[in-house]
Amino acid sequence: MKEFAPSGTLRAAINFGNPILARKDPQSGEASGVSVDLARELAKRLGLPLELVTYNAAGKVVEGVLAQQWDIGFVAIDPERGRDMDYTAPYVVIEGAYMVRQDSPIRANADVDKAGNRVVVGKGSAYDLYLTRAIKHAEIVRAPTSPAVTDTMASQNLEVAAGVRQQLEADAKRVPNMRMLDGRFMVINQAMALPKNRPAALNYLREFVEEMKSSGFVADALKRHRIEGAAVAPPGPVRAD
């Protein structure tokens, strides 16, 4: 309990920058989504009061752990982030996709990484971290947040937008003359996370996530929040520790 909530309140980082995980009601400001449901269920089981610490981008969540602002988070697994936090196995799997203009000569994912192409990503997002390692010839342009990627692409006349498929598909309906590329360029494994050096809490959290998947809790949450394109992650590895 002390590892989970040193302050006596379980502080959960909620990222509104990924609509698959969480959303903010424009009228009430209330948070909802799969990650919110998991945070509430964990707090209930631990018998702890819950505080939702909200962010508009994944990069801000990562900055938050360094500033000791939260106790549990919901983030994509990435080796860069693993220096500052420990993960459970993933609870959902999400596709990363590309979007281009209707008249773009880019027809397939393999066409993106070419000199002269500029790829817009949300700063500090899983896509930013992955493409920073993977892209060899194209240029990466960083928007302030993932939801701002398409508008940045349109306003700066850039070639490619990269992000959560569902976010980009919604943007393609909102912004004229856009089209999605077929397939995916990466699979994002979304996990729960803790600040480093909380071993007892980490073991409990790993078991919690596995139960939430096997019991149907995560699947029910995806259905309840009408999330398409995200799948419940497979069972995590059996751990000796």
N, C-alpha and C positions, 0 to 999 in steps of 0.2 A: 504493500500500500504506500509506503514511503517512497519507493522508487517510482510508482506511477504518478503520485501527486505530492511532491514535497511541500507544496503550499497548502495542502488539504483540499484543493479543488482540482479536478481533472480538466486540464486545458487542452482542447482539441483544435488543431489547425485545420481549417476548412478553406479549400481553394475554389473560389467562384470562377476562376479562369478556365476550368474544365467542366463543361456542362453535363458531362456524363457522371461526374462525382457529386456535384452540388450546384444548386441554383439559389438565387436570392429573389424573393417575391418583390416585384417593383412597387407594389402598393404598401404592403406591410413590412417589408424588409426581412421577413422571416426566412431562415435557411431551411432547405430541404434537399433530399438526395440520399444516395446510397451511403456516402461517407458520414452524413449526419445521423442516419439511422444506426450505423455501426457504433458511432461515438456514444449515442444515447444508450444503446444496449450494453456497451461495456461499462459505462458509468453506473447503470442500474445494477449490474452484476457485482460491481465493486462496492456499491453502496456509497458512492461519492457524488458530490455536486458537480455539475458539468458546466464549463464555460467554453463557448465556441469562439475561437480566435480566428477571425476571417481575413482572407487575403484575396487579391484579384489576379495573382499570378503564381505559378509554381516556384519561380525564382525567389519570390518574397517569402514563401514558406520555408525554403532552405535558409534564407537569411534569418528567419525567425528562430530556427533551432540554434543558430550561433548566438543569438541575442537572448536565449533562454526564455522565449516567449510562449512555448507550448510543451506539452508532455507527450501527446500522441499526434501523429500526422498521417496523412494519406497522400502518398507520392509514388511516382513511377520509379521503379528500381533502376539505378544507374550507378556505375562504379565511382563516378565523380562525387555523387552525393553520399556514397557509402563511407566516406572518410569522416563524416560528421554525425551519422545516425546508423542505427541497426534496423533491419527489416524483418518482417514476417515473410512467408511465401505470399505470392500474389493472391488477391481475392477476385479481381476481374482482369480481363485481357481486352485491350483496346487497339484498334488499328490506326496507324499513322498514314496519312494520304497526302497527295499533292493536288493542287488546283491551278489551272492556267486560264488564259483568255480563250474565247471561242476560236479566234483566228491565229492562235499560237502554233508555230511549227512543231512544238513539243507534243508528241503523240503517246509516249510511254515513259514510265519511270526511269528507264535507262537513258533517256534523252536529257534528263535534268542536269546531271553533273557534267556540264560542258562549259568551256570558257565563254563568257559573255552573258550567261544566265545568272540572275540574282534571285536567291531563294529567301523568302521572308519567313521568320520563325518568331515565336514569342520568347522574349529574353529569359534565359534560365530554365526554359521548359525542357521536357524530356527530348523533344525534337531538336532543340538547340544543342543540347549536349551530344546527342547521337550524331547529328549531321556535322557538327564541328569536327568530329573524328572521321566521319565517313566521306564527306565531300572533299574532292581533290582539285577540281577545276572551277566549279561555279563559285560565286561569292555569296556569303550568308549576310543577310540584313536582318537586324533584330528590332522587332516591334516591342513597345513597352509591355504588352501582355498578349496572350494567345488570342483572345477575342478581338484584338486590334489588328491582327495579321492581314486580313482581307482588305480592310480599309487602307492600311499602309501600302499594300500592293497596288491598289487602285489609284491612290493619290500620288504615288511616286512612279507610277507606270513601270512596275517591276514585273518580272517574268513568271515567278512561281510562288505560290503560298503553300506552306507545309503546316500540318497540324492534325488535330483530332478529326477523323472523317466526318462525324456528325456535325461538328461546328462548321466545317467547310461546306458541307452540303446545305446547311441552313443559310450560310452566307451566299452561296451560289443562287439561291432563290431571291435573295435580297438585293444583290449587286448584279446589274445586267452583264450579259456577255461573258459569263464564266462557265467553265466545265471542269469536271473531275477527271483525273487520270484513273484508268482501271488499276485494280490491285492495290497493294500497300507497299510502303517502303520500309516499314518497321512494325513490330508488334510491341505494344507497351504493356508491361506487367505492373499493374497498380497494387501496391502493398500498404500495409500499415507500418508505421515507423515510430521509433523512440530515439531520444538523444542517446549518445554513446554511454556505455558503462552502467546499464540498468539490467543486469542479467536475469534477476528473478522476474521482473516485469516482462522482459522479452520472452522468456519461456511461457509465461501465462498468455501473452498476446499471440504467440504462435499457435497455441492450442485453441484460443478463442477464434482466430481466423479460420482454422480448419473446421471447427464446429459450425461456424456461420455459413461456410460453403456446403458442408455435407448435410446440414439440417434443412437447406432450402431457403435460409434467411436472405442470403445475397440474391438468389434468383427471384424471390418474391419482391425484394426491394427494387430490382431492375424493372420488373413488370409493373409494380405500383407507380413508379415514377416515369413510366412509359419510355424507358431507355432502350433504343435499338442499336445494334452494332457492337455492343459490348457483351462479352460472354463470361460466365462464371469460370474462374481459373480452375485447372485440374488440382487434385490433392497435392499438397506440398510434400517434400521428402521427409521420411522418418529420420529424426535426428537423435543421435546418441547423447547429446548434451541436454 
